[in-house]
Amino acid sequence: MYVIDGLEHLCSYKADVTNRIYFGDTPIGKRYDVYFEGSVTGQRLSGKMHGVDYVLKRSDGIAELNVRAVLVTEDKANISVQISGYMIGEELKDTQIRMVTGHEKYSWLMSKIIIGKGKAANNRLELDYYYEP
């Protein structure tokens, strides 16, 4: 687990890449759609999450992340998840997470700053999400 001072651990996410579509080497970088699904575990948030990352790998080696996902909690609440950030090599850096839901139990997530740290290697994602209490 990664540790970030001043923030509280929200949950961990472990997922597998289920599909990858390559669109080629464009003038702005290599474009991929990376589909994933896995489990969210934590004391405040747990369930299953799946989605797609619209990745742009730039010529300087930095990958820009643009994720849209659905998190279905253990008690069947649907949460829309948007993630933006950067990846260098296998390390996910500077990821910012936005969660949106109409479910009353999880509405507190919409007013929180949530960030993530982790890694992506061998078609496996492992991340820890933190929030400002």
N, C-alpha and C positions, 0 to 999 in steps of 0.2 A: 504494500500500500504506500502511495506517495503521501507526503505530509506537507501542508501549506499552512504557515503560521497565521493566526488570527481568524481562520475560517473553520467551520465545522464540517465533518464528513457527512455527506448526504447519502451516497450510495456508491457501490462499485458496479461496473458493467463488464461482463465477459461475453464476447460474441465471436461468431465465425463469419467470414466472408462467404456469401452464398452464390454470388455471380459478379462478374466484372466485364464491363463493356468498354472497349477501347475505340475512341473516335479519331485517333490519329494525332500526328504532330502538327498542330495548328500554328498560325502566326503568333499566338499568345501563349503557347505551351502545349503539352500533351494532355488530352482530355479523356477522363475515365468516368464512368458511373460505377460505383462500388456498392453492391447490395450486401446487407448484413442482418443478422438476427442473433439474439442472445438473451441472457438473464441479468436483471437488475436486482442487486441484493443490498439491503441496508435496514437500519432500524426505523427510519422515517419513510422510506420509499423502496418498494420491491415489486417485481413483476417481470414482464417480458417486453423487449423492445426490438423493433425491426424497422429498417428504412434504407435510404440510399444516400450516398455521399457523392456529390457532383464535384469531383476532384480536378483541379488544374495544376499540373506539375510544370513549374516555370523552368526556364533555361538555367537559372541559378541553383536548381536542385530543391528549392522550397516548394512544397505542395500546399496550395490553398484549399481549405476544407469548407464545404458548404453542404451541410447535412439537413435532411428532413426525415423525421422518424415518428413513429407512433409507439408510445409506451402504454401498455395495458397493465394496470396494477393488479396485485393479487385479489383485491376486492372489486375488480372489473371496471375501474374508472379509466377513461381514455384521456391521455395527455399528449398534446402535440409538442414535439421537441424540434427545436431549430438549433443547430450548432454551427458556429463559424470559428475558424482558426487556421493554424499553420502546423505543418509537419515537416521535420527535418530528419531525413533518414527514417529510422523506426520510431523516433520520439515525437509524440503529439505535444505541441507547445501552444500556449496562448489560446486555448479553446474557451469560448464563451457560449453558455447554454441558455436558451430561453424556453420556458415551459408555459403552455397555455392550456387551460381546462375550464370547463364550466362546473366541474364537480366540486362541491363545497368543501369537502375534506382536504382537497389538494390545492385550493385556490391561493393559499399562502405562497405557493411556489412562484406565482406570477409577479410577486413584488420583491423577489430575491435576486441578488447577483449570484450567479452560479458559474463556476469555472471547472475545467477538467484538466487532468494530466494523465498521461499514459503512454502506451506504445502499441504499435501495429506491426506484426511480423508473422510471416508464414501463414497468411490468411486468418490470423487470430487477432482480436482487439482486446486489450485489457486497460480499463480506465477507472479512475477514481474521480468522483464529482464532489465538490465542496461548495458551501454557500455561506453567505454573510448572515450571521444570526441576528 
